[in-house]
Amino acid sequence: MIKQIKTYIPGLDEILKGGIREGSSVLLTGPPGTGKTILSLQFIFEGAKRNEPGVYITSEETVENIRAYGMSLGMEFEKYEKKGLITIIPQLISSKKLVSIATPLSIIQSKKVKRVVLDSITLFDYLHSSGEMDYRKEVLEFVLKMKESGVTLLATSEKSISNLDEITYAPEDFLFDGLIILAKIRKGSSFEHCIMVGKMRGQDHMIDIFPLKISKNGIEVFPGELPFSLLEQDDMRSNKK
């Protein structure tokens, strides 16, 4: 039996058949506006509510913005920061200076951190414009350090997705134990948010594409449903035959 860390995000743990394998690294990827940051915030916040300390490393937002964003979704980060259950580490891309890995490692050790979020790995891309190999090496080194620390890591990245049947995988996708893909699929004149688990090493999981809802309460996944947008596309293909 493997030990799993629950995300406590409604519906997601059912898709993951219990949660994320403890100590593994998962990349959450997709286009802008698909809910990557919201899911990451929930992962840290829901853990803190259950006395599981977490670290949130942000490369695109200030600490104040993260707190405000969380509050707008009903997540009072400051309450758990004061209790030592959440630590937000800003690493803004604009600074062009990487916080030493010793900083989060020291916090992980002293606070017995269980969950870490890196939003996003684009940070390493900006810092290593000299070559793709340097970028991948930095990402891999970070992932391995987190693994050695025994934490469960959730990182985010940007991916352009126009068709879920024709996803182009980036080299960094293969550096993580797990890959969760978020997408927006055209549904008439609007879009539908969807989620799928691309891989999850060492554990079983559902492999279908599922709809998800983003509301003022955060993200909710519906494992018992199929995306209406995909059903519409199937109907259109059938009618053309």
N, C-alpha and C positions, 0 to 999 in steps of 0.2 A: 504494500500500500504506500503510495506516495503522499507526502504532506502537501496540502494546497492552501494558498492564501486566497481567501474570498475577496472579490472586489466590492461586494455588497451593492453593486449597481443592479437595479431590478432587471431580471431576465438574462444578464450577461453570464452569471455563474452557472446558469442552466445550460447555456451553449457550451461553456467550458467544462461542463460535467463536474462541477465542484469548485472551480476557481483556477488560479494560476499556480503552477508547481512552485513551491517555495524555493527561493534562491535562483530562480531563472530570470532571464532577460527577455522582455517583450517589446517589439517595435510597433507603435500605433501610427499608421500612415494613411494618407488620403489628401484630397484637395483642400484648399482653404474653406472654412465654413461648414465642415462636416462633423465637428464636435470633438476634435482631438484634445483640445485644452480642457474642455468641460469634463470629459471622461477622466482625464488625468487629475483634475482637481478633486473629483469625487473619490477617486482611488485613494488619495492621501487623506481627505477629510473623513471618509467613512471608516478608515483604519483608526484615525485618531479618536473618533467617537467610541471605539472599542479598545482604547488604551494600547494601540499599536503605533509607536512613534514613526513619523515619516519626515522625509526631506524633499522639498520641492525646489529644483534648480531651474530658474527661468532665464532665458537668453533674449527674450523679446519684450518683456514687461517689467516695470518696477514692482517692488514689493507692495507699494500702495495700490497699484492697479490690480494686482493679483487679489489682494484683500477685498477691494471693491467689487471685482468680478465675482468672487466667491459669494460675497454678501448678496449680490443681485440674484443668486441662485439658491439662497437660503443657507449658505455655508459660512458660518462665523469663524473664520480662520484665527482671528486674534485671540479668541477665547481659548483655543487649543495651543496657540503659540505661547501664551502666558503659562500654560501648564507644562510646557516643554515637550508637547506631543507633536507639534508641527514646527519645522524650521524652514524658512524660505531663504534661499541663497540667490541673489541677483547676479547674473553674469551677462550683462547686456552686450550684444554684438558690437554696438557702437564704440565700446571701450577698447576693442581690439586687444584685450589683455585677458588671458584665461586665469581664473582663480585657481590656485594650486589645488591639485587633487587631494592634498593633505588636509585641506579645510573640510570638505564633506566627509572624508574618512575619519577625521577626529571627532566630528559630530556624530557620525554613525556609531562609533565605538563608545563614546561617553554617554549617549542617550539610548543605546541599544536599539537603534533604528531597524525597523522591519521592512519599510517601504521607501523607495526612492523614485522620483520622477525627474527626468531631464526633458525639458520642453524648450528648445528642440535640439536635435543633433546638427541642425544647420549651423550651430555655433562653431563646430569643428571645421565645417566647410569654409566659413568666412576666415577662419584663422589660418587655414592651410591652402590658400589659393595657388601655391606653387606646384601642387600636384595632387592627383587623386589618391596616390599611394599613401602620402602623408596623412590625408584626411581619414582614410580607412584605418590606418594604423592607430590614430588617436582614438577613433570610435571604439576599436577593438580593445585597446588598452583600458579605456574607461569601463567597458562592459566586463572585462576580466577582473578589474579592481573591485567592482561591485559584487561580482560573483564570489571573490575571495572573502569579502566582508559578510557574506551570507544574507544579503538583502535581496528582495524581489524588486527588479528594476523595470520601470515602464518609461520608455522614451518615445518621442514623437518625431515625425519627419513629414515633409511635403511630397506628395506624389500626384501627378496629373493622371486622372482616370476618366476616359471617355466611354469605355466599354469594359464591363467586368469580365467578359469572355476573352479580352485581349490585353491583360495587364502586363506592362513592362516592368520587370523587377530590377531594382537597382542593386549594385554590389553590396551596399550596406545592409540590405534586407537579409542577407545570408549570415550576417555576423551575430544575429540574435536567435535565441531559442524559439521565440514565438513571433508571429506576425499577424496582427489584426488590421484589417482594411476597412476604412470608412469611406462611403461614397454618397453622392447625390445623383439619383437616377431620374431622368425626365419622366414626368407623369402629366400628360396633357399640357397645360400651360404653366405648370409648376414643377416642383421637384420633390422627390421622396428620399429621406435619409435611410441608408441601409448599412449593415455591418456583416462582415464575414471573417472567419478565422482561417487564415491562409496556411498556418502551421502552428504546432505547439509540441515541441520535442518532449518525449517522455510521458505524454499523457494523451488520453482520448478526448475528442471534442466533436461537436456537430460541424458538418461541412457545408450546410446550406447557407443561403443568403437570407438575412432576416431584416425586417423593418425596424427602425428605432425612432423614438420621438424625443425631440429636444424642447423642453419647456422651462418655466421659471423654477421648476424643481430639479432641473438637470436632465440626465439621459435615462430613458427607459427602453429596454430592448424587448421585442415580442417574439420569443422563440417558437410560439405555436402558430405563427402566421407567416404568409409569404408576401413579399412586396407586390402591391397592386401594379406598380410601374412595370415590373418584369412580366406580370401576367398580361398586361396590355401589349407589351412588345411581342410576346408569344402569339397572341391573337392576331396581331398585325401580320406577322410572318406567315401564319396559317392561311390568312385571307388572301395573301399574295400568291399562294401556291395554286 
